[in-house]
Amino acid sequence: MGAITMTLSAQEQGDFSVGGTIGVTGGSASLKTSTTTNDQTNTTNSSAPEATGFKLAPMFNYFVIDNLQLSAGLSYQMDKTFKTTDANNKNLFNFSHTALFVIGAHYYVPVIKGSLYYTPGIEFGFGGGSNVSQNGDGSSTTTKIPFAFAFNANLGTVEFKPIDCLGITLNVLDFTITTVTNRREMAQANTVYKSTYTTFLAGLNYGISAGVKYYF
């Protein structure tokens, strides 16, 4: 009982916060795809213009020491990347939907002490989802994503605190790395063909992502 009392007394008001972010991003990205079939690997490289994304992320946050905040929560993200142009000169896109468990850390650099902070940080996410690929005939192909990993570096993040219990966050620049792995098996003429598809996406994304935090 004494240990519990000491722990509670050491916590200060404002160490904890709950909140979330919502936003859109856009920019350009490079795409690298590796396909392994029967121990033979082929790799293709292409650019992905007009990449856009939507993100929703509720989070729980805790200051472990002064100016260092750790976070944990969930994240849903939709990314649209250019695929090709069909016979009618219509752009076709891939849509990636991922749901991740996210952990992260942000460091608070005072700009105006007590009111405005520059808060660069990093986030790691693990989860899965699905990929929808548009086809030239107006149809689409959906592939399940059993595993996805994402790394996100928040380079342009600030937080404004108009009052002690409220934080308003704004992010305008991210560097993102996403790796998605799919495995397929196809039976044909009594033979099972196994293929592994690994997609690596990296890009410097700009846009607006805003959020709020309630401190307690």
N, C-alpha and C positions, 0 to 999 in steps of 0.2 A: 504493500500500500504506500509505503514511503517512497519507493522508486517511482510509482505512478505520479505522485504529487510533485516530485522534483521535475519529472519530464514535462508535465503540464505547465508548471511555473516558468520553465525555460522558454516556452513558446510565446512569441509576441504577436499582438494583433497585427494583421497584415502579412503574416508569413504564408498563409494559404490563400489561394484564389481559384475560382471556377469561372469558366467562360468558353469562348469559342471564336472561330474565324470563319468567314465566308468570303469567297472572292473568285476572280477570273484572272487568267494569265494568258499571255500571247508572246510570240517571238519566232525563233527558228531553232531547228534541232538537227542533229546528225543521227542516222539510223543504221545500225549494223545487225544483220541477221545471219546466224549460223545454223545450218541444217546438217544433222548427222544421220545417215541411213546406211545400215549394214557396215558400220565402222568407217564410212567415208564421209568426210566433212566438206561442205561447200559454204563459202562465206560471200555475202553480197553487201555492198555499201551504197547508201543513197542519202539524199537530203530530204528533209521534211518541211517544206515551207508552210507558212500560215498555221503553225501549231498553236492550238488554244487549249485551255483547260478550265475546269470548274472544281472548286474544293470546298468541302464543309467539314469542320473539325472541332468537335467539343473536347475540351481539355481540363484536367485538374493540375494545378501548379503549386510548388512549394519552394520557398527560399531556404536552401540548406545552409548557406552562409550569406553574409552581406553581398548583394549584387549578383549572386549566382542562383538562378531559378531552374529547377528540374520540373519536367512535365510528363504526364502520361494521359492517354486518351485514345479516341477513335478518329478515323479519317475516311471520308469517301471522296474519291477523285475521279473525274471524267476527263480524259485527254483525247483530243481529236488531232490526228496526224494525216497528212496528205498521202494517198496511196498511188494513184495514177489518173490518167485521163482516158475516158472511153472513146468509142468511135464517133460519138456526137459532140466531142470536145467538152464533156462534162467532167468536172473533177470528182473523183471518188476518194473516200476517206476511211480510215480505220478509227473506230471508237473503242477506247479501253476504259472499262469500269472496274475500279479496284476499291476494296474495303480493307483497311489496315489497322492494326494495333500500333500505336505510335508512342515512342519515348523520345525526349529531347532535353536540351539544355540551352539556356540563354543567359548572356552576361549583360548586366545593366550598367551602361556608361552614362553618368549624369551629364546632361546638357544644360538644363536648368534644374538645379537640385530640388527634389521634391515634386517637380511638375513634369519635366520632359526628359526622356531617356532614349539613348540609342541602344538597341537591344539585339545585336547580332547573335546568331545561334545555329545549332544543328539539330536535325531530327532524323530518326531511323524508324522505318515502318515495315511490318511483316503481315502478310495476309494473302488474299486471293481475289478472284473476280471473274470477269469474262471479257472477251474481245469480239466486237462486231465489225466485220469487214464488208463494205459495200461492193457489189458486183455490177458489171456493166449492163446486165439485163434488168436492172431495177430491184433485184433481190439482194439478200445479204447472207453471210455465213457467220454463225456464232460459235466461238470456241471457248471452252471453260479454261480458266487459269487456276490450277491447283496451288500455285505458289507465286508470290510476288514480293520483291524487296525494293524499298525506295530509300534513297538518301537525299536530304534536302538541306541546303545551306541558306539560311536567311541572311542576306547581305544588306538589304535596305529596309530594316525594321525599326520603327520607333514606337514609343508608348507615351501617351500623355495622360497625366493624372489630375483631373480638375479638382477632385477631392480624394481623401486618403483611401476610401473604400472602392473607388472606381478607376479602372484603367481602360483607355481607348487605344487600340493598337492599329498600326498601319504598316503594310509591307509593300514595297514597289519593285523589289528585285530578288530573285532566287536563282541558285544554281542547283539543278536537279539531276539525279542519276536514278534510273529505274531499270531493274532486271526482271524479266518475266520468262518463266520456263513452262512449256507445254510438252506433254508426252502422248504420242498416238500409236495405236496398233491397228493394222489393217490385215485381214485374212483374205488371201486370194490363191486359188488353186492349191489348197491344202498347205499353203505357206504363210507364215505370219511375218509381216514386215513391221519393224519397230523403228520409229523416227523420234528424234528429240529436236524440238524447236526452241531456241534461245534468242530472245530479243533484248538488245541493250539500247537504251535511249538516254542521251545526255544533252542538256541544253541550258542556255542562260535565258531565263524567262523574266519578262517584265510585265507589269500589270498592276492591279490594285487588289489587295486583300486586306479587309478590315475586320476588326473584332472588338469584343468587350470582355473585361474581367471584373469580377466582384471579389474584393479582398476581405478576408475576415480573420 
